[in-house]
Amino acid sequence: MTEKHGEYWKTLYDFGNNGGFLKLIDALRYGYEIEDEPITVTITPVQQNKIRSFCNCYKQNCDYHSLNVVKAVLDSLEIKIPGVNA
């Protein structure tokens, strides 16, 4: 079937044959909400150094607006980087 109709058709076919079709109809009929999925963000030491370097560049060029934007984004994501916003 994949050779004839493509990979996406196979995905839909498998979804429909495993009870997915009725779930889709129920979602359309009764409404649905997307469930939030927790994610984990990992920032490596190399990435931290790059962010720190950008911030130091902003400080040297007196670009405090950009520096504050970077800090606000990190704070909103609850990411603390020593020398930047920690």
mmCIF file as gemmi writes it, N, C-alpha and C atoms, coordinates in Angstrom:
data_model
loop_
_atom_site.group_PDB
_atom_site.id
_atom_site.type_symbol
_atom_site.label_atom_id
_atom_site.label_alt_id
_atom_site.label_comp_id
_atom_site.label_asym_id
_atom_site.label_entity_id
_atom_site.label_seq_id
_atom_site.pdbx_PDB_ins_code
_atom_site.Cartn_x
_atom_site.Cartn_y
_atom_site.Cartn_z
_atom_site.occupancy
_atom_site.B_iso_or_equiv
_atom_site.pdbx_formal_charge
_atom_site.auth_seq_id
_atom_site.auth_asym_id
_atom_site.pdbx_PDB_model_num
ATOM 1 N N . MET Axp A 1 ? 0.824 -1.183 0 1 0 ? 1 A 1
ATOM 2 C CA . MET Axp A 1 ? 0 0 0 1 0 ? 1 A 1
ATOM 3 C C . MET Axp A 1 ? 0.876 1.258 0 1 0 ? 1 A 1
ATOM 4 N N . THR Axp A 2 ? 1.991 1.223 0.724 1 0 ? 2 A 1
ATOM 5 C CA . THR Axp A 2 ? 2.859 2.388 0.789 1 0 ? 2 A 1
ATOM 6 C C . THR Axp A 2 ? 3.403 2.744 -0.584 1 0 ? 2 A 1
ATOM 7 N N . GLU Axp A 3 ? 3.752 1.704 -1.371 1 0 ? 3 A 1
ATOM 8 C CA . GLU Axp A 3 ? 4.292 1.967 -2.702 1 0 ? 3 A 1
ATOM 9 C C . GLU Axp A 3 ? 3.236 2.593 -3.604 1 0 ? 3 A 1
ATOM 10 N N . LYS Axp A 4 ? 1.979 2.171 -3.445 1 0 ? 4 A 1
ATOM 11 C CA . LYS Axp A 4 ? 0.914 2.641 -4.318 1 0 ? 4 A 1
ATOM 12 C C . LYS Axp A 4 ? 0.398 4.027 -3.931 1 0 ? 4 A 1
ATOM 13 N N . HIS Axp A 5 ? 0.171 4.249 -2.634 1 0 ? 5 A 1
ATOM 14 C CA . HIS Axp A 5 ? -0.47 5.487 -2.187 1 0 ? 5 A 1
ATOM 15 C C . HIS Axp A 5 ? 0.461 6.429 -1.42 1 0 ? 5 A 1
ATOM 16 N N . GLY Axp A 6 ? 1.606 5.959 -1.004 1 0 ? 6 A 1
ATOM 17 C CA . GLY Axp A 6 ? 2.535 6.803 -0.269 1 0 ? 6 A 1
ATOM 18 C C . GLY Axp A 6 ? 2.463 6.573 1.229 1 0 ? 6 A 1
ATOM 19 N N . GLU Axp A 7 ? 3.447 7.091 1.902 1 0 ? 7 A 1
ATOM 20 C CA . GLU Axp A 7 ? 3.582 6.87 3.34 1 0 ? 7 A 1
ATOM 21 C C . GLU Axp A 7 ? 2.449 7.52 4.139 1 0 ? 7 A 1
ATOM 22 N N . TYR Axp A 8 ? 2.006 8.696 3.704 1 0 ? 8 A 1
ATOM 23 C CA . TYR Axp A 8 ? 0.952 9.391 4.449 1 0 ? 8 A 1
ATOM 24 C C . TYR Axp A 8 ? -0.357 8.603 4.412 1 0 ? 8 A 1
ATOM 25 N N . TRP Axp A 9 ? -0.663 7.983 3.303 1 0 ? 9 A 1
ATOM 26 C CA . TRP Axp A 9 ? -1.876 7.176 3.2 1 0 ? 9 A 1
ATOM 27 C C . TRP Axp A 9 ? -1.813 6.019 4.19 1 0 ? 9 A 1
ATOM 28 N N . LYS Axp A 10 ? -0.646 5.387 4.296 1 0 ? 10 A 1
ATOM 29 C CA . LYS Axp A 10 ? -0.484 4.269 5.227 1 0 ? 10 A 1
ATOM 30 C C . LYS Axp A 10 ? -0.731 4.739 6.666 1 0 ? 10 A 1
ATOM 31 N N . THR Axp A 11 ? -0.233 5.919 7.011 1 0 ? 11 A 1
ATOM 32 C CA . THR Axp A 11 ? -0.44 6.457 8.357 1 0 ? 11 A 1
ATOM 33 C C . THR Axp A 11 ? -1.923 6.663 8.632 1 0 ? 11 A 1
ATOM 34 N N . LEU Axp A 12 ? -2.638 7.259 7.686 1 0 ? 12 A 1
ATOM 35 C CA . LEU Axp A 12 ? -4.078 7.454 7.844 1 0 ? 12 A 1
ATOM 36 C C . LEU Axp A 12 ? -4.817 6.123 7.911 1 0 ? 12 A 1
ATOM 37 N N . TYR Axp A 13 ? -4.412 5.197 7.088 1 0 ? 13 A 1
ATOM 38 C CA . TYR Axp A 13 ? -5.048 3.878 7.059 1 0 ? 13 A 1
ATOM 39 C C . TYR Axp A 13 ? -4.872 3.181 8.411 1 0 ? 13 A 1
ATOM 40 N N . ASP Axp A 14 ? -3.64 3.192 8.934 1 0 ? 14 A 1
ATOM 41 C CA . ASP Axp A 14 ? -3.375 2.561 10.227 1 0 ? 14 A 1
ATOM 42 C C . ASP Axp A 14 ? -4.151 3.245 11.341 1 0 ? 14 A 1
ATOM 43 N N . PHE Axp A 15 ? -4.211 4.587 11.313 1 0 ? 15 A 1
ATOM 44 C CA . PHE Axp A 15 ? -4.956 5.346 12.32 1 0 ? 15 A 1
ATOM 45 C C . PHE Axp A 15 ? -6.432 4.978 12.284 1 0 ? 15 A 1
ATOM 46 N N . GLY Axp A 16 ? -6.999 4.889 11.093 1 0 ? 16 A 1
ATOM 47 C CA . GLY Axp A 16 ? -8.413 4.558 10.942 1 0 ? 16 A 1
ATOM 48 C C . GLY Axp A 16 ? -8.742 3.15 11.384 1 0 ? 16 A 1
ATOM 49 N N . ASN Axp A 17 ? -7.847 2.22 11.157 1 0 ? 17 A 1
ATOM 50 C CA . ASN Axp A 17 ? -8.101 0.829 11.505 1 0 ? 17 A 1
ATOM 51 C C . ASN Axp A 17 ? -7.858 0.517 12.98 1 0 ? 17 A 1
ATOM 52 N N . ASN Axp A 18 ? -7.26 1.439 13.697 1 0 ? 18 A 1
ATOM 53 C CA . ASN Axp A 18 ? -6.983 1.212 15.119 1 0 ? 18 A 1
ATOM 54 C C . ASN Axp A 18 ? -7.895 2.045 16.011 1 0 ? 18 A 1
ATOM 55 N N . GLY Axp A 19 ? -9.095 2.351 15.551 1 0 ? 19 A 1
ATOM 56 C CA . GLY Axp A 19 ? -10.057 3.093 16.354 1 0 ? 19 A 1
ATOM 57 C C . GLY Axp A 19 ? -9.906 4.598 16.247 1 0 ? 19 A 1
ATOM 58 N N . GLY Axp A 20 ? -8.97 5.053 15.472 1 0 ? 20 A 1
ATOM 59 C CA . GLY Axp A 20 ? -8.727 6.484 15.353 1 0 ? 20 A 1
ATOM 60 C C . GLY Axp A 20 ? -9.837 7.228 14.643 1 0 ? 20 A 1
ATOM 61 N N . PHE Axp A 21 ? -10.506 6.564 13.709 1 0 ? 21 A 1
ATOM 62 C CA . PHE Axp A 21 ? -11.563 7.232 12.945 1 0 ? 21 A 1
ATOM 63 C C . PHE Axp A 21 ? -12.69 7.682 13.864 1 0 ? 21 A 1
ATOM 64 N N . LEU Axp A 22 ? -13.112 6.813 14.77 1 0 ? 22 A 1
ATOM 65 C CA . LEU Axp A 22 ? -14.182 7.172 15.702 1 0 ? 22 A 1
ATOM 66 C C . LEU Axp A 22 ? -13.73 8.264 16.666 1 0 ? 22 A 1
ATOM 67 N N . LYS Axp A 23 ? -12.466 8.24 17.067 1 0 ? 23 A 1
ATOM 68 C CA . LYS Axp A 23 ? -11.943 9.304 17.926 1 0 ? 23 A 1
ATOM 69 C C . LYS Axp A 23 ? -11.987 10.645 17.19 1 0 ? 23 A 1
ATOM 70 N N . LEU Axp A 24 ? -11.64 10.626 15.925 1 0 ? 24 A 1
ATOM 71 C CA . LEU Axp A 24 ? -11.664 11.847 15.12 1 0 ? 24 A 1
ATOM 72 C C . LEU Axp A 24 ? -13.084 12.379 14.983 1 0 ? 24 A 1
ATOM 73 N N . ILE Axp A 25 ? -14.03 11.501 14.706 1 0 ? 25 A 1
ATOM 74 C CA . ILE Axp A 25 ? -15.431 11.911 14.576 1 0 ? 25 A 1
ATOM 75 C C . ILE Axp A 25 ? -15.933 12.482 15.906 1 0 ? 25 A 1
ATOM 76 N N . ASP Axp A 26 ? -15.623 11.82 17.017 1 0 ? 26 A 1
ATOM 77 C CA . ASP Axp A 26 ? -16.042 12.319 18.335 1 0 ? 26 A 1
ATOM 78 C C . ASP Axp A 26 ? -15.431 13.686 18.626 1 0 ? 26 A 1
ATOM 79 N N . ALA Axp A 27 ? -14.173 13.874 18.249 1 0 ? 27 A 1
ATOM 80 C CA . ALA Axp A 27 ? -13.52 15.157 18.472 1 0 ? 27 A 1
ATOM 81 C C . ALA Axp A 27 ? -14.207 16.252 17.668 1 0 ? 27 A 1
ATOM 82 N N . LEU Axp A 28 ? -14.585 15.952 16.445 1 0 ? 28 A 1
ATOM 83 C CA . LEU Axp A 28 ? -15.286 16.938 15.624 1 0 ? 28 A 1
ATOM 84 C C . LEU Axp A 28 ? -16.686 17.208 16.158 1 0 ? 28 A 1
ATOM 85 N N . ARG Axp A 29 ? -17.339 16.177 16.66 1 0 ? 29 A 1
ATOM 86 C CA . ARG Axp A 29 ? -18.713 16.316 17.149 1 0 ? 29 A 1
ATOM 87 C C . ARG Axp A 29 ? -18.767 17.047 18.491 1 0 ? 29 A 1
ATOM 88 N N . TYR Axp A 30 ? -17.917 16.639 19.436 1 0 ? 30 A 1
ATOM 89 C CA . TYR Axp A 30 ? -18.002 17.147 20.8 1 0 ? 30 A 1
ATOM 90 C C . TYR Axp A 30 ? -16.961 18.223 21.125 1 0 ? 30 A 1
ATOM 91 N N . GLY Axp A 31 ? -16.074 18.469 20.218 1 0 ? 31 A 1
ATOM 92 C CA . GLY Axp A 31 ? -14.983 19.406 20.477 1 0 ? 31 A 1
ATOM 93 C C . GLY Axp A 31 ? -13.817 18.683 21.125 1 0 ? 31 A 1
ATOM 94 N N . TYR Axp A 32 ? -12.711 19.315 21.122 1 0 ? 32 A 1
ATOM 95 C CA . TYR Axp A 32 ? -11.529 18.698 21.703 1 0 ? 32 A 1
ATOM 96 C C . TYR Axp A 32 ? -10.604 19.793 22.215 1 0 ? 32 A 1
ATOM 97 N N . GLU Axp A 33 ? -9.75 19.41 23.129 1 0 ? 33 A 1
ATOM 98 C CA . GLU Axp A 33 ? -8.736 20.295 23.661 1 0 ? 33 A 1
ATOM 99 C C . GLU Axp A 33 ? -7.395 19.624 23.504 1 0 ? 33 A 1
ATOM 100 N N . ILE Axp A 34 ? -6.437 20.411 23.103 1 0 ? 34 A 1
ATOM 101 C CA . ILE Axp A 34 ? -5.087 19.881 22.965 1 0 ? 34 A 1
ATOM 102 C C . ILE Axp A 34 ? -4.465 19.827 24.353 1 0 ? 34 A 1
ATOM 103 N N . GLU Axp A 35 ? -3.959 18.68 24.716 1 0 ? 35 A 1
ATOM 104 C CA . GLU Axp A 35 ? -3.339 18.515 26.02 1 0 ? 35 A 1
ATOM 105 C C . GLU Axp A 35 ? -1.911 19.04 25.965 1 0 ? 35 A 1
ATOM 106 N N . ASP Axp A 36 ? -1.557 19.858 26.956 1 0 ? 36 A 1
ATOM 107 C CA . ASP Axp A 36 ? -0.194 20.356 27.039 1 0 ? 36 A 1
ATOM 108 C C . ASP Axp A 36 ? 0.746 19.216 27.378 1 0 ? 36 A 1
ATOM 109 N N . GLU Axp A 37 ? 1.879 19.218 26.721 1 0 ? 37 A 1
ATOM 110 C CA . GLU Axp A 37 ? 2.886 18.21 27.004 1 0 ? 37 A 1
ATOM 111 C C . GLU Axp A 37 ? 4.08 18.896 27.646 1 0 ? 37 A 1
ATOM 112 N N . PRO Axp A 38 ? 4.527 18.392 28.78 1 0 ? 38 A 1
ATOM 113 C CA . PRO Axp A 38 ? 5.713 19.003 29.381 1 0 ? 38 A 1
ATOM 114 C C . PRO Axp A 38 ? 6.939 18.723 28.517 1 0 ? 38 A 1
ATOM 115 N N . ILE Axp A 39 ? 7.81 19.708 28.422 1 0 ? 39 A 1
ATOM 116 C CA . ILE Axp A 39 ? 9.044 19.516 27.669 1 0 ? 39 A 1
ATOM 117 C C . ILE Axp A 39 ? 10.224 19.829 28.573 1 0 ? 39 A 1
ATOM 118 N N . THR Axp A 40 ? 11.34 19.277 28.237 1 0 ? 40 A 1
ATOM 119 C CA . THR Axp A 40 ? 12.568 19.532 28.963 1 0 ? 40 A 1
ATOM 120 C C . THR Axp A 40 ? 13.528 20.248 28.032 1 0 ? 40 A 1
ATOM 121 N N . VAL Axp A 41 ? 14.068 21.364 28.507 1 0 ? 41 A 1
ATOM 122 C CA . VAL Axp A 41 ? 15.029 22.121 27.721 1 0 ? 41 A 1
ATOM 123 C C . VAL Axp A 41 ? 16.394 21.908 28.35 1 0 ? 41 A 1
ATOM 124 N N . THR Axp A 42 ? 17.352 21.49 27.546 1 0 ? 42 A 1
ATOM 125 C CA . THR Axp A 42 ? 18.71 21.301 28.02 1 0 ? 42 A 1
ATOM 126 C C . THR Axp A 42 ? 19.607 22.282 27.285 1 0 ? 42 A 1
ATOM 127 N N . ILE Axp A 43 ? 20.321 23.083 28.047 1 0 ? 43 A 1
ATOM 128 C CA . ILE Axp A 43 ? 21.258 24.034 27.461 1 0 ? 43 A 1
ATOM 129 C C . ILE Axp A 43 ? 22.653 23.589 27.866 1 0 ? 43 A 1
ATOM 130 N N . THR Axp A 44 ? 23.457 23.28 26.881 1 0 ? 44 A 1
ATOM 131 C CA . THR Axp A 44 ? 24.804 22.796 27.144 1 0 ? 44 A 1
ATOM 132 C C . THR Axp A 44 ? 25.702 23.941 27.6 1 0 ? 44 A 1
ATOM 133 N N . PRO Axp A 45 ? 26.833 23.615 28.216 1 0 ? 45 A 1
ATOM 134 C CA . PRO Axp A 45 ? 27.782 24.667 28.598 1 0 ? 45 A 1
ATOM 135 C C . PRO Axp A 45 ? 28.238 25.511 27.398 1 0 ? 45 A 1
ATOM 136 N N . VAL Axp A 46 ? 28.38 24.885 26.242 1 0 ? 46 A 1
ATOM 137 C CA . VAL Axp A 46 ? 28.769 25.63 25.04 1 0 ? 46 A 1
ATOM 138 C C . VAL Axp A 46 ? 27.688 26.649 24.675 1 0 ? 46 A 1
ATOM 139 N N . GLN Axp A 47 ? 26.423 26.237 24.743 1 0 ? 47 A 1
ATOM 140 C CA . GLN Axp A 47 ? 25.321 27.156 24.447 1 0 ? 47 A 1
ATOM 141 C C . GLN Axp A 47 ? 25.252 28.267 25.487 1 0 ? 47 A 1
ATOM 142 N N . GLN Axp A 48 ? 25.495 27.944 26.748 1 0 ? 48 A 1
ATOM 143 C CA . GLN Axp A 48 ? 25.508 28.963 27.795 1 0 ? 48 A 1
ATOM 144 C C . GLN Axp A 48 ? 26.598 29.997 27.521 1 0 ? 48 A 1
ATOM 145 N N . ASN Axp A 49 ? 27.76 29.527 27.101 1 0 ? 49 A 1
ATOM 146 C CA . ASN Axp A 49 ? 28.853 30.449 26.787 1 0 ? 49 A 1
ATOM 147 C C . ASN Axp A 49 ? 28.508 31.35 25.609 1 0 ? 49 A 1
ATOM 148 N N . LYS Axp A 50 ? 27.804 30.804 24.615 1 0 ? 50 A 1
ATOM 149 C CA . LYS Axp A 50 ? 27.39 31.621 23.473 1 0 ? 50 A 1
ATOM 150 C C . LYS Axp A 50 ? 26.416 32.708 23.912 1 0 ? 50 A 1
ATOM 151 N N . ILE Axp A 51 ? 25.455 32.344 24.755 1 0 ? 51 A 1
ATOM 152 C CA . ILE Axp A 51 ? 24.489 33.326 25.251 1 0 ? 51 A 1
ATOM 153 C C . ILE Axp A 51 ? 25.202 34.379 26.084 1 0 ? 51 A 1
ATOM 154 N N . ARG Axp A 52 ? 26.115 33.941 26.936 1 0 ? 52 A 1
ATOM 155 C CA . ARG Axp A 52 ? 26.891 34.875 27.756 1 0 ? 52 A 1
ATOM 156 C C . ARG Axp A 52 ? 27.7 35.815 26.868 1 0 ? 52 A 1
ATOM 157 N N . SER Axp A 53 ? 28.27 35.279 25.8 1 0 ? 53 A 1
ATOM 158 C CA . SER Axp A 53 ? 29.053 36.08 24.854 1 0 ? 53 A 1
ATOM 159 C C . SER Axp A 53 ? 28.182 37.123 24.161 1 0 ? 53 A 1
ATOM 160 N N . PHE Axp A 54 ? 26.968 36.73 23.732 1 0 ? 54 A 1
ATOM 161 C CA . PHE Axp A 54 ? 26.047 37.691 23.12 1 0 ? 54 A 1
ATOM 162 C C . PHE Axp A 54 ? 25.73 38.82 24.102 1 0 ? 54 A 1
ATOM 163 N N . CYS Axp A 55 ? 25.447 38.45 25.343 1 0 ? 55 A 1
ATOM 164 C CA . CYS Axp A 55 ? 25.097 39.453 26.349 1 0 ? 55 A 1
ATOM 165 C C . CYS Axp A 55 ? 26.263 40.394 26.615 1 0 ? 55 A 1
ATOM 166 N N . ASN Axp A 56 ? 27.479 39.864 26.669 1 0 ? 56 A 1
ATOM 167 C CA . ASN Axp A 56 ? 28.648 40.724 26.866 1 0 ? 56 A 1
ATOM 168 C C . ASN Axp A 56 ? 28.825 41.683 25.694 1 0 ? 56 A 1
ATOM 169 N N . CYS Axp A 57 ? 28.538 41.201 24.488 1 0 ? 57 A 1
ATOM 170 C CA . CYS Axp A 57 ? 28.615 42.051 23.302 1 0 ? 57 A 1
ATOM 171 C C . CYS Axp A 57 ? 27.582 43.176 23.395 1 0 ? 57 A 1
ATOM 172 N N . TYR Axp A 58 ? 26.372 42.846 23.836 1 0 ? 58 A 1
ATOM 173 C CA . TYR Axp A 58 ? 25.331 43.863 23.997 1 0 ? 58 A 1
ATOM 174 C C . TYR Axp A 58 ? 25.757 44.904 25.035 1 0 ? 58 A 1
ATOM 175 N N . LYS Axp A 59 ? 26.386 44.426 26.133 1 0 ? 59 A 1
ATOM 176 C CA . LYS Axp A 59 ? 26.841 45.352 27.175 1 0 ? 59 A 1
ATOM 177 C C . LYS Axp A 59 ? 27.914 46.293 26.632 1 0 ? 59 A 1
ATOM 178 N N . GLN Axp A 60 ? 28.863 45.745 25.88 1 0 ? 60 A 1
ATOM 179 C CA . GLN Axp A 60 ? 29.949 46.558 25.333 1 0 ? 60 A 1
ATOM 180 C C . GLN Axp A 60 ? 29.435 47.6 24.348 1 0 ? 60 A 1
ATOM 181 N N . ASN Axp A 61 ? 28.394 47.265 23.609 1 0 ? 61 A 1
ATOM 182 C CA . ASN Axp A 61 ? 27.827 48.193 22.631 1 0 ? 61 A 1
ATOM 183 C C . ASN Axp A 61 ? 26.706 49.041 23.227 1 0 ? 61 A 1
ATOM 184 N N . CYS Axp A 62 ? 26.525 48.932 24.535 1 0 ? 62 A 1
ATOM 185 C CA . CYS Axp A 62 ? 25.47 49.679 25.24 1 0 ? 62 A 1
ATOM 186 C C . CYS Axp A 62 ? 24.084 49.433 24.636 1 0 ? 62 A 1
ATOM 187 N N . ASP Axp A 63 ? 23.879 48.21 24.136 1 0 ? 63 A 1
ATOM 188 C CA . ASP Axp A 63 ? 22.581 47.839 23.573 1 0 ? 63 A 1
ATOM 189 C C . ASP Axp A 63 ? 21.765 47.172 24.673 1 0 ? 63 A 1
ATOM 190 N N . TYR Axp A 64 ? 21.325 47.979 25.627 1 0 ? 64 A 1
ATOM 191 C CA . TYR Axp A 64 ? 20.634 47.444 26.792 1 0 ? 64 A 1
ATOM 192 C C . TYR Axp A 64 ? 19.233 46.927 26.455 1 0 ? 64 A 1
ATOM 193 N N . HIS Axp A 65 ? 18.646 47.448 25.412 1 0 ? 65 A 1
ATOM 194 C CA . HIS Axp A 65 ? 17.324 46.944 25.011 1 0 ? 65 A 1
ATOM 195 C C . HIS Axp A 65 ? 17.428 45.467 24.602 1 0 ? 65 A 1
ATOM 196 N N . SER Axp A 66 ? 18.387 45.136 23.743 1 0 ? 66 A 1
ATOM 197 C CA . SER Axp A 66 ? 18.566 43.74 23.317 1 0 ? 66 A 1
ATOM 198 C C . SER Axp A 66 ? 18.953 42.862 24.499 1 0 ? 66 A 1
ATOM 199 N N . LEU Axp A 67 ? 19.803 43.392 25.366 1 0 ? 67 A 1
ATOM 200 C CA . LEU Axp A 67 ? 20.211 42.638 26.556 1 0 ? 67 A 1
ATOM 201 C C . LEU Axp A 67 ? 19.004 42.337 27.439 1 0 ? 67 A 1
ATOM 202 N N . ASN Axp A 68 ? 18.143 43.317 27.627 1 0 ? 68 A 1
ATOM 203 C CA . ASN Axp A 68 ? 16.942 43.108 28.441 1 0 ? 68 A 1
ATOM 204 C C . ASN Axp A 68 ? 15.984 42.116 27.79 1 0 ? 68 A 1
ATOM 205 N N . VAL Axp A 69 ? 15.925 42.112 26.459 1 0 ? 69 A 1
ATOM 206 C CA . VAL Axp A 69 ? 15.062 41.151 25.764 1 0 ? 69 A 1
ATOM 207 C C . VAL Axp A 69 ? 15.563 39.732 26.011 1 0 ? 69 A 1
ATOM 208 N N . VAL Axp A 70 ? 16.873 39.527 25.881 1 0 ? 70 A 1
ATOM 209 C CA . VAL Axp A 70 ? 17.443 38.191 26.117 1 0 ? 70 A 1
ATOM 210 C C . VAL Axp A 70 ? 17.152 37.754 27.551 1 0 ? 70 A 1
ATOM 211 N N . LYS Axp A 71 ? 17.376 38.65 28.502 1 0 ? 71 A 1
ATOM 212 C CA . LYS Axp A 71 ? 17.117 38.312 29.906 1 0 ? 71 A 1
ATOM 213 C C . LYS Axp A 71 ? 15.644 38.017 30.149 1 0 ? 71 A 1
ATOM 214 N N . ALA Axp A 72 ? 14.762 38.78 29.527 1 0 ? 72 A 1
ATOM 215 C CA . ALA Axp A 72 ? 13.322 38.563 29.71 1 0 ? 72 A 1
ATOM 216 C C . ALA Axp A 72 ? 12.896 37.209 29.153 1 0 ? 72 A 1
ATOM 217 N N . VAL Axp A 73 ? 13.45 36.84 28.015 1 0 ? 73 A 1
ATOM 218 C CA . VAL Axp A 73 ? 13.115 35.532 27.421 1 0 ? 73 A 1
ATOM 219 C C . VAL Axp A 73 ? 13.601 34.412 28.335 1 0 ? 73 A 1
ATOM 220 N N . LEU Axp A 74 ? 14.842 34.518 28.8 1 0 ? 74 A 1
ATOM 221 C CA . LEU Axp A 74 ? 15.371 33.484 29.695 1 0 ? 74 A 1
ATOM 222 C C . LEU Axp A 74 ? 14.554 33.401 30.978 1 0 ? 74 A 1
ATOM 223 N N . ASP Axp A 75 ? 14.205 34.564 31.538 1 0 ? 75 A 1
ATOM 224 C CA . ASP Axp A 75 ? 13.398 34.568 32.77 1 0 ? 75 A 1
ATOM 225 C C . ASP Axp A 75 ? 12.022 33.968 32.541 1 0 ? 75 A 1
ATOM 226 N N . SER Axp A 76 ? 11.402 34.27 31.409 1 0 ? 76 A 1
ATOM 227 C CA . SER Axp A 76 ? 10.06 33.739 31.149 1 0 ? 76 A 1
ATOM 228 C C . SER Axp A 76 ? 10.086 32.224 30.976 1 0 ? 76 A 1
ATOM 229 N N . LEU Axp A 77 ? 11.212 31.7 30.513 1 0 ? 77 A 1
ATOM 230 C CA . LEU Axp A 77 ? 11.356 30.247 30.372 1 0 ? 77 A 1
ATOM 231 C C . LEU Axp A 77 ? 11.924 29.6 31.632 1 0 ? 77 A 1
ATOM 232 N N . GLU Axp A 78 ? 12.162 30.431 32.651 1 0 ? 78 A 1
ATOM 233 C CA . GLU Axp A 78 ? 12.729 29.974 33.919 1 0 ? 78 A 1
ATOM 234 C C . GLU Axp A 78 ? 14.068 29.29 33.724 1 0 ? 78 A 1
ATOM 235 N N . ILE Axp A 79 ? 14.892 29.895 32.852 1 0 ? 79 A 1
ATOM 236 C CA . ILE Axp A 79 ? 16.243 29.405 32.602 1 0 ? 79 A 1
ATOM 237 C C . ILE Axp A 79 ? 17.2 30.401 33.217 1 0 ? 79 A 1
ATOM 238 N N . LYS Axp A 80 ? 18.058 29.932 34.097 1 0 ? 80 A 1
ATOM 239 C CA . LYS Axp A 80 ? 19.043 30.782 34.767 1 0 ? 80 A 1
ATOM 240 C C . LYS Axp A 80 ? 20.431 30.433 34.258 1 0 ? 80 A 1
ATOM 241 N N . ILE Axp A 81 ? 21.138 31.457 33.794 1 0 ? 81 A 1
ATOM 242 C CA . ILE Axp A 81 ? 22.508 31.271 33.314 1 0 ? 81 A 1
ATOM 243 C C . ILE Axp A 81 ? 23.408 32.209 34.117 1 0 ? 81 A 1
ATOM 244 N N . PRO Axp A 82 ? 24.36 31.648 34.851 1 0 ? 82 A 1
ATOM 245 C CA . PRO Axp A 82 ? 25.266 32.491 35.629 1 0 ? 82 A 1
ATOM 246 C C . PRO Axp A 82 ? 25.979 33.507 34.737 1 0 ? 82 A 1
ATOM 247 N N . GLY Axp A 83 ? 26.008 34.742 35.194 1 0 ? 83 A 1
ATOM 248 C CA . GLY Axp A 83 ? 26.651 35.798 34.435 1 0 ? 83 A 1
ATOM 249 C C . GLY Axp A 83 ? 25.718 36.487 33.44 1 0 ? 83 A 1
ATOM 250 N N . VAL Axp A 84 ? 24.501 35.967 33.32 1 0 ? 84 A 1
ATOM 251 C CA . VAL Axp A 84 ? 23.541 36.586 32.414 1 0 ? 84 A 1
ATOM 252 C C . VAL Axp A 84 ? 22.328 37.062 33.204 1 0 ? 84 A 1
ATOM 253 N N . ASN Axp A 85 ? 21.623 36.124 33.803 1 0 ? 85 A 1
ATOM 254 C CA . ASN Axp A 85 ? 20.418 36.491 34.555 1 0 ? 85 A 1
ATOM 255 C C . ASN Axp A 85 ? 20.327 35.743 35.899 1 0 ? 85 A 1
ATOM 256 N N . ALA Axp A 86 ? 21.431 35.175 36.331 1 0 ? 86 A 1
ATOM 257 C CA . ALA Axp A 86 ? 21.415 34.453 37.616 1 0 ? 86 A 1
ATOM 258 C C . ALA Axp A 86 ? 22.396 35.076 38.583 1 0 ? 86 A 1
